[in-house]
């Protein structure tokens, strides 16, 4: 894929590439003739695929094997034969040796959220928001997120005030119908219920209510529409201050009603946000905004990005989510916080940029486990916009949000034809990291956290900023974890 | 044509040569039921191989975008009792525009 901005100007030595170029990322599904049978095989045991390639350079075919049937547990050989299309010459052969253990991993125990942008789907595929087609796309892409072990969904109760230039507006995606009659707010949760039903069906166990205030300072209100006798009104947004009494009036009505509705209809966890990435300079604004709603959020889980231990200890943010390159002081203080990374975490720590080695993506699983992180947050599962949402982009030709982010930062999935999610190589590898976490958590339940951690903590040297780049070490460690599980189970 | 079996953590970037996968515990990949096991096959087709219909533009150290269509191809056969549980994807370097292949 084309990557115009692969790396920071002062990259660390582990970046695979630092120059603009075309690099592998999207996994283009190759459909074959399954069950074709053959001269020496049973029907169902042979698949033939034609894979397009560019001559003159090395390119990869990605092979996934997914076995659910317990009867197929055990060791297998998969023979792969390749030859240039149209050739009747000899095949090149590889025998892939696989082992499927006769158990299933337990679900991921921590929260794993990669913010889902419903307006990316409606914009890219040019469909009306919350039309039947939009709902189909939402379901398809939420399912693809589950394949990455995403288990929490940013829910557009109202248009999330994220990555939006001041004064600019993203397409309205507001699940909660808000109207005003006789001076009183009324709410319609029909669309929200449909969203929740899909979340439940695809296996999500947590939702995040959209942020209550704008990003980078919490000084304004989100773009919220209200239906009145005169029609739809853009009542809130950049033109209304966070502390405006009218917004307080809406919150007093909306938050309790939403809490009551979710308590009655959603069995999973509900996370709430005040404002994303409050800066140290903007903390007073954050406090003021929070004050607008703090009494209404009593007892709720409120999480927000905050990387200053000093401010975290003042309780500015109830549950701080700490950038992976600022987490050491928290760990030293005996705290094991949620963590996040975004474009700013571009030196030494894990990330999923296209230009980074895959091991730097996968390592997050062991890091989260060893450091007891309760959750991980990334801001862009499918942000198909230029930075600040100034214009939509085509991810197949623009992987850097118009140059604002390093390639791959803003999305992990591509909009395939016919609304089919095409996942990225990074999507698959991130899922491997979460599988590592699930295996480690399982082993910890059997033999204790310390013994499990000892298999992956690199002799105690593992931190968020220091880890092994030895691919084989990672694969061997995971194998050791699996064997320890099987031994503990007596298998 | 050259081919190399790689593990899933390799990335073919720049001029790097593919690194062969290791056998770990006697297997290339292992995991649990319901866990997706992944490997990669690196393939290098030379100019003139693979039914190319536009090879001249694609040959060289930097591939041309494939948006005009497939420039060459490799035929892959999977044989064994897990063949029906296996999916293949292309991890091309070159730009890719899927839209001509079907409506959105």
Interface residues (C-beta under 8 A of the other chain):
Chain A: X1 X2 X16 X17 X21 X22 X23 X24 X25 X26 X27 X28 X29 X30 X32 X34 X35 X38 X41 X44 X45 X46 X47 X48 X49 X50 X51 X52 X53 X54 X55 X56 X57 X58 X59 X60 X61 X62 X63 X64 X65 X66 X67 X68 X69 X70 X72 X73 X75 X76 X77 X78 X79 X80 X81 X82 X83 X84 X85 X86 X87 X91 X92 X94 X96 X97 X98 X99 X100 X101 X102 X103 X104 X105 X124 X125 X126 X147 X355 X357 X358 X359 X362 X396 X397 X415 X416 X417 X418 X419 X422 X425 X428 X429 X431 X432 X435 X439 X471 X472 X474 X475 X476 X479 X482 X483
Chain B: X1 X3 X5 X6 X7 X8 X9 X10 X11 X12 X13 X14 X16 X17 X18 X19 X22 X23 X24 X25 X26 X27 X28 X29 X30 X31 X32 X33 X34 X35 X36 X37 X38 X39 X40 X41 X42 X43 X44 X45 X46 X47 X48 X49 X50 X51 X52 X55 X58 X59 X60 X61 X62 X63 X64 X65 X66 X70 X71 X72 X73 X74 X75 X76 X77 X78 X79 X80 X81 X82 X83 X84 X85 X86 X87 X88 X89 X90 X91 X92 X93 X94 X95 X96 X97 X98 X99 X101 X102 X103 X104
